[in-house]
Amino acid sequence: MGNGLIDHITDFIYIEPEKFDNTLTTEMASEIDRINRKMIVENRQYILAGPGRWGTRDRFIGIPVDWPQISNAKVIVEISLPGFHVDASLGSHFFHNVTSMNVGYFSVSEETYGGVVNWEKLSKEKLVEKGKFFRHVRFNTPLLIRMDGRKGMAVISVNN
């Protein structure tokens, strides 16, 4: 979801796949809330990525955040993991916020749609902070985020 180009984001905050446990998603929501508040103070937008649905009310299928807890995210990525595939979010309040605030939304499923997350590349970037669940990295140059909502295609690449 979303159309266009974003070329000013250097921060990428994500849950490392091996740290995801769908029985601990309430703790994950608290951790991202703290990180988001820090990003607001620093006036930094970021890409937010994690398994399952963001903003879900069912804490077993994703991270049960409220919008203020992720408000500085410019792109939100919902990722399916092996053995943990969740369909993309369809909640009206969630999409109202995404569309009205011009936030990019991606759903990445390697098994079903051939989506790819380069976890190795992310693990090698400059570490800003590592929490219990989340890892915050910063790229030296802004990432290039291209979105075509009509085709349902998007890519985030290093802008060298």
N, C-alpha and C positions, 0 to 999 in steps of 0.2 A: 504494500500500500504506500502511496506517495509517488510523486513524480518530480523529476528534476535532478539537480546536482548540489551536493553539499561538499564544500572543500576547505572548511576551517577547523575541523575536529581533529585533535591529536590524542584525546583520552579515550581509552577503551576499558570498560569495567565489565567483568564477566565472572561467572561461576565456573570454576574448573570442573569438568565433567565428573571426575573421580570424587569430588567433594559434595556432589549433589545427593541429597537424601530426602525423598519427598515426605518424610515424617518430621523434618526440621525446617520446613519452609517459613514458619512464623519467625524463627530466629533469623533466617535469611532476610526477611522483610525488615527487621530491626537493623540489621547490619547495613543494608543498602540505604535505609533512611539516614543513618549517620553519615555515610559517604556522600549522599546527595546534598545534605546540608553543608558539608564542607565544599562541595563543588559550587553551590550557590554563593557562598562567601567569597570564593576565588573567582567567581564569574566565568566558570568554565562549563561548556556543554560537553556531552560525552555520548559514546555509544554504550548501550547497556544490553548485555546478552546473557541468557540463561535458559535452562531447560523448562519446558512446559509453558503455561500461560502466565503472563504478567497481569496482575490485578484481579485474579480469579477469587471467587468466594469459597471455592473448594480447595483447601490448602494441600490436598494430595495430588493435584494435577498442575500445580505451578506455585508461583510466589504471590501470596495474598497481600500485595501492596495497595495502598490508596494512592491516588494521583500525586499528592504533595510529596510522597516519599521517593518519587522518581522524576520530579518535575523539571529537572535540568537535563534530562536525557533528550538528545536531539534525534536519536535513532534507537528503537527498541527492537531487539531480536529475540524471537522465541525459537528455541532449538529442540528438536527431537533427539533423544539419545537411544542407542540400542536398548531395546526392552522398555523404553519409556517414550512412546509416541503419543502426542496429544495434538488434536486438530487445532488449527489457528483460532485465536480469540474472535468472538462474534458479539461481545457485549456492547450495547448501545452507548453506555456512559464512557467506556474505554475508548471507543472509536470517535465519539464526539470530541474528547480531549485530544486524541491523536490528530484528527483532521483540523480542528479549530486552532491548534497550536503548531500546525505544520511540522509534526513529528513523523519521521520515517518509521515504518513498521515492516519488519521482515519475519517470515516464518521459514525456518530452514529445516528440512528433513532430508538427511542423507539417504535413508532407506527408501523412501517413497518417491521423492522428486529429484534426487541427485544433487541436493544442496551440499555445500562444503564449508566447513570452518577449519581454517589452518591453525590448529591448536599449537603446533610446534612454533610457528612464526610468532604467535602471541606470547608464548612462554619465553621468547628470547628478547622481547622488547624491554625497555627501561622500566623497572619496577618502581612504582610510586608508593604503593601500599599493598600489603597482603593481609587479609582478615581471615577469619575462621572459614569463610565460604568464598568470598570474593577476592579477585585479583585485579588491581588497577594498574594498567600500564600506560605509558605515554610514548607516542611516536615522535621522532625528531622533526618530521615534516607532517603537515596535515594529510589525513587520509582523504581519498577521493571516493565519494559515495554517490553512486548512480542508481536512480530508481525509475522504473517504468511500470506504473501500476496497471496500465491497460494490458500489458503483456504478462504481468505478474513476475517480473524479473528485476533483480537488483544485484549490485556487486559493491563490495567495499575493498579498495585496493590501496596499496602504498603509493603515494604520489611522489615519485623520485624525479 
